[in-house]
Amino acid sequence: MKEKPSEWIAISDLMAGVMAVVMLLLVVAVLQKSMSDLRYKEELAKASEKKDDPLLKVTTLLDEMLRNSNASELIALDKATRRLTLRDGVFERGSACLNTESKAAVNAIQAQLVSFLLDNPKAKILVEGYTDNIPVSRPVTDYQRFCTVYDDNFTLSAARAREARRELIGTLDASTSKRIVVAGYGESKPLEGIEPSDPRNRRVEVQLLIE
């Protein structure tokens, strides 16, 4: 006669299975907590980095300053790209001279940009000039009136960037001011979605960088 298996053996096997499942759940719970703690620490580190990010700091201060002043009518700030734009109207057509209103707007942000350079030895500011695509009909030679002499849009755009840079530098020392760099792009980079002949392409952009 075949012997029947003991019921205690079946119960023992069941308990062993239950313990295995409990242990597995415990291991999963420990791993989940470890991963959660790791993600929390990573988020804290990221938050700390953002808090100490000099680019974020200066753009936040500039944004607040522009929103609370008349300078916002002439200067726009893109916080995502860390780029300031001196809007159309800062320069008269065909001129590199900043008018009184424009100088006041640039001076309003000058202190923050100077502090950004002084506090961050690897910081750099690019001042880039742009124009519409209307060609220069004849050479301009009256420097007193136009703050430059030029015979094409590239020279004019560089002169506009130079004049904006001059206002930004103020009394900044020669060594630090070398980190404010000028470039002129003429009509080669119109604004996206804007006709090349549109006056809004006549602008100067100020890019904040840390190398």
C-alpha positions as CSV (number, residue, x, y, z in Angstrom):
1,M,0.0,0.0,0.0
2,K,1.3,3.4,-1.0
3,E,2.1,5.7,1.9
4,K,0.4,9.1,1.9
5,P,2.6,12.1,2.2
6,S,2.4,13.8,5.6
7,E,0.3,17.0,5.8
8,W,3.1,18.6,7.8
9,I,5.4,18.4,4.8
10,A,2.8,20.2,2.7
11,I,2.4,22.9,5.3
12,S,6.2,23.2,5.6
13,D,6.5,23.7,1.9
14,L,3.7,26.3,1.9
15,M,5.4,28.2,4.8
16,A,8.7,28.1,3.0
17,G,7.0,29.6,-0.1
18,V,5.3,32.3,2.0
19,M,8.7,33.2,3.6
20,A,10.3,33.4,0.2
21,V,7.7,35.8,-1.0
22,V,8.0,37.9,2.1
23,M,11.7,38.1,1.8
24,L,11.4,39.0,-1.9
25,L,8.9,41.8,-1.0
26,L,11.3,43.0,1.7
27,V,14.2,43.2,-0.7
28,V,12.1,45.1,-3.2
29,A,11.0,47.5,-0.5
30,V,14.6,48.1,0.5
31,L,15.7,48.6,-3.1
32,Q,12.8,51.0,-3.7
33,K,13.7,53.1,-0.6
34,S,17.4,53.2,-1.7
35,M,16.4,54.4,-5.2
36,S,14.0,56.9,-3.6
37,D,16.7,58.2,-1.3
38,L,19.2,58.4,-4.3
39,R,16.7,60.4,-6.4
40,Y,16.0,62.7,-3.5
41,K,19.7,63.4,-3.1
42,E,20.1,64.0,-6.8
43,E,17.2,66.4,-6.7
44,L,18.7,68.2,-3.8
45,A,22.1,68.4,-5.6
46,K,20.4,69.8,-8.7
47,A,18.4,72.4,-6.7
48,S,21.7,73.4,-5.0
49,E,23.4,73.7,-8.3
50,K,20.6,75.9,-9.7
51,K,20.7,78.0,-6.6
52,D,24.4,78.7,-7.1
53,D,24.2,78.9,-10.9
54,P,25.7,82.4,-11.7
55,L,23.8,82.5,-15.0
56,L,20.5,81.8,-13.4
57,K,21.3,84.4,-10.7
58,V,22.1,87.2,-13.0
59,T,19.2,86.5,-15.4
60,T,16.8,86.4,-12.5
61,L,18.0,89.8,-11.3
62,L,17.9,91.2,-14.8
63,D,14.4,89.9,-15.3
64,E,13.2,91.5,-12.1
65,M,14.9,94.8,-12.9
66,L,13.5,95.0,-16.5
67,R,10.0,94.2,-15.3
68,N,10.1,97.0,-12.8
69,S,11.6,99.7,-15.1
70,N,11.0,101.5,-18.4
71,A,14.1,99.7,-19.7
72,S,11.8,96.8,-20.7
73,E,10.4,98.9,-23.6
74,L,13.9,98.8,-25.2
75,I,15.5,95.6,-23.9
76,A,14.1,92.1,-23.9
77,L,15.4,89.2,-22.0
78,D,15.2,85.5,-22.9
79,K,16.0,83.7,-19.7
80,A,16.2,80.3,-21.4
81,T,19.1,81.4,-23.7
82,R,20.6,84.0,-21.3
83,R,20.3,86.5,-24.1
84,L,19.4,90.2,-23.9
85,T,18.1,92.0,-27.0
86,L,18.2,95.7,-27.6
87,R,15.0,96.1,-29.5
88,D,14.4,98.0,-32.8
89,G,14.3,101.7,-32.0
90,V,17.5,101.7,-30.0
91,F,19.3,102.8,-33.1
92,E,18.1,105.2,-35.8
93,R,18.2,103.7,-39.3
94,G,21.6,104.0,-40.7
95,S,23.2,105.1,-37.4
96,A,25.2,103.4,-34.7
97,C,24.5,106.1,-32.1
98,L,22.5,105.2,-29.0
99,N,20.0,107.9,-28.1
100,T,19.6,109.2,-24.6
101,E,16.7,106.8,-23.8
102,S,18.7,103.9,-25.1
103,K,21.8,104.8,-23.1
104,A,19.6,105.0,-19.9
105,A,18.2,101.5,-20.6
106,V,21.7,100.0,-21.1
107,N,23.0,101.7,-18.0
108,A,20.1,100.2,-16.1
109,I,21.5,96.7,-16.7
110,Q,25.2,97.7,-16.7
111,A,25.8,97.2,-13.0
112,Q,24.4,93.6,-13.0
113,L,26.5,92.6,-16.0
114,V,29.7,94.1,-14.6
115,S,29.0,92.2,-11.3
116,F,28.5,89.0,-13.3
117,L,32.0,89.5,-14.9
118,L,33.7,90.5,-11.7
119,D,32.2,87.6,-9.7
120,N,32.9,85.0,-12.3
121,P,36.4,85.0,-13.8
122,K,35.4,82.6,-16.6
123,A,32.3,84.6,-17.6
124,K,32.1,86.3,-21.0
125,I,29.6,88.6,-22.6
126,L,29.2,88.6,-26.4
127,V,27.7,91.7,-27.9
128,E,26.4,91.0,-31.4
129,G,25.1,93.5,-33.9
130,Y,22.5,92.7,-36.7
131,T,20.8,94.7,-39.4
132,D,17.9,94.3,-41.9
133,N,18.8,93.4,-45.5
134,I,18.3,96.8,-47.0
135,P,21.7,97.5,-48.7
136,V,23.8,100.6,-47.9
137,S,23.1,102.9,-50.8
138,R,26.2,105.0,-50.3
139,P,29.1,105.1,-47.9
140,V,28.6,107.0,-44.6
141,T,31.5,109.1,-43.6
142,D,30.1,111.5,-41.0
143,Y,31.4,109.9,-37.8
144,Q,30.1,112.8,-35.6
145,R,26.5,112.2,-36.8
146,F,26.4,108.4,-37.1
147,C,29.0,107.3,-34.5
148,T,30.8,105.3,-37.3
149,V,31.8,105.2,-40.9
150,Y,30.7,102.3,-43.0
151,D,29.8,101.1,-46.5
152,D,28.0,97.9,-45.8
153,N,25.6,96.3,-43.2
154,F,28.4,94.2,-41.6
155,T,30.4,97.3,-40.7
156,L,27.3,99.0,-39.4
157,S,26.2,96.1,-37.3
158,A,29.7,95.8,-35.7
159,A,29.6,99.5,-35.0
160,R,26.3,99.2,-33.2
161,A,27.6,96.3,-31.1
162,R,30.7,98.4,-30.3
163,E,28.6,101.4,-29.1
164,A,26.5,99.1,-26.9
165,R,29.7,97.6,-25.5
166,R,31.1,101.0,-24.8
167,E,28.1,101.8,-22.6
168,L,28.3,98.4,-20.9
169,I,31.9,98.8,-20.0
170,G,31.6,102.1,-18.2
171,T,34.5,102.4,-15.8
172,L,35.3,98.7,-15.9
173,D,39.0,97.9,-15.8
174,A,40.8,97.1,-19.0
175,S,41.5,93.4,-18.1
176,T,37.9,92.6,-17.3
177,S,36.5,94.6,-20.2
178,K,38.4,92.2,-22.6
179,R,35.7,89.6,-21.7
180,I,33.1,91.7,-23.4
181,V,33.5,90.7,-27.1
182,V,32.0,92.4,-30.1
183,A,30.8,90.8,-33.4
184,G,28.8,92.2,-36.4
185,Y,26.7,89.9,-38.5
186,G,24.9,92.4,-40.7
187,E,21.8,91.0,-42.4
188,S,23.1,87.3,-42.3
189,K,20.9,86.3,-39.3
190,P,17.4,87.7,-39.5
191,L,15.0,86.8,-36.7
192,E,13.1,83.5,-37.2
193,G,9.8,84.0,-38.9
194,I,10.6,87.7,-39.7
195,E,11.2,89.1,-43.2
196,P,14.8,90.0,-43.7
197,S,13.8,93.6,-44.5
198,D,11.8,94.0,-41.3
199,P,13.1,96.8,-39.1
200,R,13.0,94.4,-36.1
201,N,16.1,92.8,-37.4
202,R,18.0,96.0,-36.6
203,R,19.1,94.9,-33.1
204,V,22.0,94.2,-30.8
205,E,22.0,90.9,-28.8
206,V,23.9,90.5,-25.5
207,Q,24.8,86.8,-24.8
208,L,25.9,85.8,-21.3
209,L,28.3,82.8,-21.1
210,I,30.5,81.0,-18.7
211,E,33.3,79.0,-20.3
